[in-house]
Amino acid sequence: MVAGGSLLFLLGAGRLVVAHGLSGREALYCSLLVIPAWLLLMVIAYVVQHAVMVSVIPVAAVVMWGWSSAAFDVALGLALMGIVAESAWSERKCEAAPRKHNDGADGVGEERG
């Protein structure tokens, strides 16, 4: 997923630089499109889990927007990399937290070392 996000980001950035030159307005478009791209990824994840047959519709929307807008490519790549980074960070925090167990003798949890 990180490789896909990086590829989308680099392809979109390359298209922006070649076609328009990266201006402040294009950078603003990219940063503003990160939230809708993230929401679209969440919708796709929900639809794939609950209605697999209909999942073609949001995927087609991503392909259409990605084909027509280099800024959306950049935003989608950043959103994908952000989702993976957030998952890795929360998993790391959970592993670092002390775990409690209960052996059943006293009914109170103890920290494991």
Buried (B, 14 or more C-beta within 10 A) or exposed (E): EEEEBBEBBEBBBEBBEEEEEBEEEBEEBBEEBBEBBBEBBEBBEEBEEEEEEEBEEBEEEBEEBBEEBBBBBBBBBBBBBBBBEEEEEEEEEEEEEEEEEEEEEEEEEEEEE
